[in-house]
Amino acid sequence: MNRLTPRAFKDQNYQQLARVTKALASPQRLELVDLLAQGERSVEELAREADRSIANASQHLQVLRAARLVEARREGRFVYYRLADDGVFRLWQAVRDLGEVRLAEIKALAHDFLRDRDILEPIGAAELLERLRQGQASALDVRPEEEYRAGHIPGARSVPLRELKARLQEIPPDKEVIAYCRGPNCVLAMEAVAQLRAHGFKARRYAEGLPDWRAAGLPVEAG
């Protein structure tokens, strides 16, 4: 067996690394990674949340699986996907954060979208944790219930955004409400805060999301 030359070793090493970047070089697959950062989901659930056909979502998931970024298991006639490990989320987090810093287009998008929402005053993880510990605020998880069950900030109340108007009476009126969802670009918490303020609640949003909270080593409950 012939030994690899230094040049051949480098070429093959970079070729393998490129499998990861190629797998992520799709807005659809980046969204699927973002969704899977919330917890394990079936192909059908992922297709619904990403507004894709099941066939299209499955094709993209197969690309991610081939690059070893996600893993799958079958239960009956359903296939469930999950991120391969925490490193995949850290990679997505790094891409997301770098893009926000380096790409003027992302800054412009955020500026245009948030122009009428600049009163939402996002709160950081450290301040949120302290306010929760002191009983000065309550956390509101506005993601779909299955994502809440997979993991949530301890003590957070689950009220999916689509149910918020019908369940306002469940939210304590005597504390500031901190809404959170999937990540810094998730619009669910932004819309929730706008609705809460329109109904007289003192409300803000957590600037990031549950995966970022978990990645920072902060406590998470499941179930």
N, C-alpha and C positions, 0 to 999 in steps of 0.2 A: 504494500500500500504506500503510495507516494505521500510524502509529507507536504502540507500546505506551505507555500512561500509566504513571506510577510505580506506581500501585496494581495495574494489570493485570500489570506485570512481577513485582511481589512475589508476587501470587497464583499466577502460573504457575510461578515459581521454587520456591516452597514445595510446590506440587503435585507437581513433578517429584522433589523431595527426599523427599516422602512415599512415593514408589514404593519407595524403599529400605527405609524403616521398615516399610511394609506387608509387604514381602517377608519381612522377618525376624520379623514378628509371628505366629510359629507355632513351638511347641516342636519339631515335626517338622523344620521347615526349619533351625532353629538346630542341631539335631543333625547334619543333612546338611552344613552349613557346617563344623562341628567335624570331621566325618569327612574332608571334602575338604581340610581344612588339613593332613592327613597326606600328601596326594598325589592324583594323578589316579586315579579309580576308575570302573568301569563301573556302569551302573544296577543290574545284578544284584548286584554286590558291595555297593553302597550299601544296597540293599534288605535283603540278608542281615544286614549289620552293624547296621542300624537296626531290624531285626525288623519290616519292613514288606513288603507285597506289592510286586511290581515295578511294577504299575500305580499304586499310591499313591505310591511313591518318585518315579516318573516325573512325576506331576502336580506334586509339590512342587518338583522340579528345574526344571520348566518355568516356575514362578512366579519362582524365583531367576534363571533365565536372562532372563526378560522384564525384570527389574530390572537386568540387566547385572552381576549379582554372580557368576555362573558362566558358563563357556564350555563348549562341547561339540564333540566330533569323532566321526565315525563310522569304524569299522574293521570291514569286513565287515558282519555283522549286529548288531554290538555298538556301543553309544553310550557314550563315555567323557566324564566331566565333570571339571572342575578349577575352582578359584577363579580369578576373572578376573585378579586381581593380588594383591600383598602387602597392599594397602590393605584388601581384604575381610577378611583375617585380623585386621588391626589393629582393624577395626570390631568384629568378633566378640569379640576380646580385651577391648576397652573395655567392651562390653556385659556380658560375663561378669564382669569385675573390678568394674564399678560395681554390678552386682546383688549381688555378694558383700558389698560395703561397705554398700549402702543398704537391702537387703531383709532384714528380720528373719527371714522365712520360710526364706530360703536358709541363713542362719546356723543356724537350728534344725534344718534337714535335715542339714546337715553335722555338727552336734553329735550328733544321734541316730545317724547312720550311723557316725561315727568313735568313738563312745563306747567301744566295745570294741577300738578300733584305735589308741588314743592312744599306744601304745608305738612306733608306726612312725616317729616322728621324721623328718619330711621334711627334705631337704637342699636348699639353694639352689644356683643355677647357679654362682656364683663359687666356693663351697666344693667343689662337685663337680668343676669344671674343675681346681682346684688339686690335689685328691686324685688325680685321674686322671693329671695331669702328673707327680706325685711317685711314681706307682706304688703308692699306698696303697689303691686301690679299683679294682674292675672294674665297668663299666656293663653292665646287662642290659636289653635291649629286649624287652618282653613283648607288643608289639603283633603283629598278624598279619604274616606274612613279607613280603607285598607292600608293606606300609607301611614296613617296615624297608628294603627295597630302594629305595624312593623317597627315603629320606633317614634318616640315623641319626647319633648321636653317634659321632665317630671312635673306633674300637677296641671299640665295644659289641658284645656277643654277642647274636645273635638266638635267643631261646627263647620262642616264643609261650606264653602262659599255659596254654593247653590241653595243651601238651606238657611243661610244667615238671617234673611228678612223674617222668616217664619219662626225663628228660634231666639229672637232678641231678648225675650223675657228670661232666658236661661243665663244670661250674662250679667254678672254682678255690676250694678251701676255705681258702686261706691269706690271702685278702684280703676286705675288706668288700665286699659286693655292693650296688650301688645300682641298683635297678629303676626303670624309667620307662616311661611309655606316652604317651597322647595329650594329656593336659592335667591341670590340678589336680583336676578332678572325675572323672577316669578311674579306675575301680575296679580295672583290671587290675594296676597296680603295687601297690596296697594288698593285693590277694589274693596276689600273688607274694611280697611280703615276709612275709606271715603264713605261707605255706607254707615259705619258706626258713628262717625262724626255727624252725619246728616240726621241721625236719630238721637243726638245729644250726648253720646258717650265721649269721654276723653280717651283717645286712641292713638297709638303709633304702631309702626311695624318694625320687626326685627330685620336688620339690614341684610342678613344672609339667609340661611335656611337650616333645616334639621341636619343635613349631611355635613355642613360646615361646623355646626355645633358639636356633632359627634367627633369630627376629625380634630377638633380642638381639645379633645379629651374631657369634655363636659358631660355631666350625667345624662343618661337617656333611659327612658322606660319603654317597655313593649307590652302589647296586649291591649 
